[in-house]
Amino acid sequence: MTAPNDKPNDGGVPVPVTPAGASTGAPAEYPPASPAGRGMFGIHGSGDTSGFGGLVRPRVPIEEAPRPYGGYFDEVRDALEEAYPGFNEAIEKVVVDRGELTLHIRPEKIVEVCQVLRDDLALRFELCSSVSGVDYLGADERRLHVVYHLTSMTYRRRLRLEVAVPADAPHLPSVTSVYPTADWQERETYDMFGVVFDGHPALTRILMPDDWEGHPQRKDYPLGGVPVEYKGAEIPPPDQRRSYQ
């Protein structure tokens, strides 16, 4: 048996070894350009996005909610309909789900709707607290959705707006002229999802380097990360370390 003192002195530098179960063709190495709901690491059909829990999550269609909605939701719709003559042309559908009111809006009308929601005395949604993106790859032809969360501090109400654009023409008017708080939030959505906000004062990347290629939160973007060098050893991206079978 070799004594502890007889171990070679490597100075604490980690030696790169192939982990058990690793393979060059790890199933998570590149993401599937297939319908949303497919799990990572080679899992198919279960809706389990992790691949480990055995979760089965059926895809629920987003449908128009019948009236009455309940709570203040009816008041918000009625006030917007009265204040905005183009309501029927601008609003694709109204959805109430999990205690939240969502207005699905045509892309070209988003600024007009926001202006009315902010300025009308019966609405007064003064704050845009969030602008974010969602990629419905395989579930919607207009797969890139932009979500706006509005808050009325006057009436203590919340409202969610959602706009959908196709990936091959991801253009959407910027709402920064109505909500200045959307400036950096639109930049982040552009950086991560590639949605171009026309009219933005300075639409540049905010998280990734300026010369970065692609948009990391799109579902067809490669998983993992970039190789990291640590004390002379190169640590590969997580999805290339083992196959997770």
N, C-alpha and C positions, 0 to 999 in steps of 0.2 A: 504494500500500500504506500502511496506517495504521501509524504508528510506535507502539512500546509506550507512549511517554509520552502519546500522544493518547487512550488508553483512558479512558472516563468513570470518575470516582472514585466507586465505590459503597460505599466503606467496608468492603469485604469481606463485605457482606451477600449471602447466596446468593439468586439470583433463581429463583422457582419456574417450572420449565418442564416440559412434558409429555415424559416419556421415550419413546424409540423403542419402538414395539410396545405402548404403553399403550392401554387401552380402558376405558370405564366399566363394561363387563360382563365384567371379568376372571373366568375360570372358578373361580379360588380365592377369589373375594370372599365367597362363602357356602358352607359345607360341604355335601356331599350327605347327606341323611337316607336313606341306602341301605346295602346290606350292606357289612360291613367288608371290607377288602381292595381297595377302589377307591382308586387313587392320586390324589394331589393334582393340581391344575393341569389338570383335564380328562382325565386318564388313566383309561381304563376297562379292566377285565377282566384286567390283567396281574398284580395283586397288588403292583405297585411303588408303595410309599407315597410316594416322592419324585417320580416322574414322569420321571426323567432316566436312570436306570441300566438300564432294560429288564429289571429283575428280575422273574422269574416265580416266585412262591412259592405252591405249592398249600396249601390249608387242610387241616391234618391233624386228624381227629377225636380228641377226648380220650377214651380208652377205659380201662376197668378193666385193671390190670396183672395178669397171671397170677403165681401163686406157683410157686417161690420167687423173691423179689425180688433177693436177693443182698445182701452186706454186712450192715450192722446193721439194715436195713429190716425184715426178718422179725422180729427181736427186738423192735423198737419196736411193731409191730402186735400181736404176741402179748402183750406186756406191757400194752398199752392194752386189749386185749380182756379180759384177765384182771382188770384193775383197774376197768374200767368196764362194768357189766352192760348198759347201754343202747347198747353199741357198734353193734349192727346197726341200731338205730333212728336213731342220730345220724350215722353215716358213710354218705354216699351212694355213694362209690367211693374206691378207693385207686389212685393213678396213680404210676408210676415213669417218669420221663423225664429224659434228659440228666443222669443221676446224681443226681437229686433225688427225694425221697419227698414226695408231696402227698396229704393227706387232704381230700377234699371233704366238707364238713360242713353239715348242715341249720342254717339260721340260728338257730332257737330253742335249739339245743344247743351253740352255740359257747362259752359261758361254762363249762358243765359239763365239756366236753372239755378246755378250757384248764386248769381247776382240777385235773383228774386228771393231765394231762401235767406240770404243775408239781410236784404234791405226791407222786405215787407214787415210791417209792424206786427202782423199776426204770426209771423214765423221767427224772425230774428235769430237765425243760426249764424252767430257772429264768428265762431271759431272753427277752422278746419284743423283738427287735431292730428290727422293722419292721412297720408296718401301711400298706398302700398299696391303690390301686384300679385296676381295669381296666374299660374299657367295651367290651363285645362287641356293639356295635351291628350288628344284622342277622344275627348268628351265634348268638345265644342269646336266648330269650324273657326269661330273667332276666339281662338284659344287664350289670348292674353287679355285678362281682365284687370282693370284698375279700380281700386276701392277707395272711397273717400269717407272718412268719419267726421261728421259735423256735430257741433254742440251748440245748443242755445243756452247761453248763460242767463238770459233774461227769464226764460220759462223752464229752465232745467230739463231740457229735452235732448235726446240724441237721435241722429238720423244717419243712415248709411246709404251712400250712392255707389252704383256700380256701372262701369262702362266697359264694353267688350270691343276689341279690335283684332283683326287677323295678323298673324305673324309676318306675312309677306308685305303688309302695309301698316305697320304699327304706329300710326300717327294720331295724335289727340291734342286738342287745344289746351294750352296751359291755363290754369286757373289762378296763377300768381297775381293777376291784376285785381282779382276779387279777394283772394286769401293769400297775403304775402307769406304766411307760414308754410305754404306749399312749396316754396322755392327749393329748399334742400331735399324735401321729401320727394319731389318730382325728379330731382337729380338721382336720388338713390334708386327709384323705380326704373329710370332710364339705364342706370349702371347695371342693375341686377337682371332686368327683364328685357331691355332694349326697346321700351316704349318711348317714342320721340314726342316730346311735348312742344308743339309748335307755338312760338311766341314766348318761350321761356327766356328770361334775360341772360342766362349763361348756362346752357345745358351741357355740362361736362361731367365726367365721372367724379364720384365723391368717395368711393371706397376702394376701387381697384385703380392700378396705375393707368395713366392716360393712354398708354400704348397697348393695354390689355385687349386681347381678342375674345370676343364672345361675351355672353351675359350669364353669370354663374347660377342664377336661380331658375333658369329655364330648364324644363325637365329633359331636354335632349342634350344638355351640357354634360360633359364627362364627369363622373363622380370622383371623389378623392381629393387630392391636393397636389402640391408640388413637392418634389424630393427635397429633403432637408439634410444638410451636412452638419454632423455633430462630432467634434473631436476626431475628425478624420474618417468617420463612418457615415455612409449615406443612408438615411432612413427613407424608405419609399413611401408614397402616399398610402393611406389606410386601406384602400380597396385593392391594393396590390400586394399586401402582406400575407394574406391567407385567403383561402377560397370560401370560407364560411358555409361549407356544405352541410 
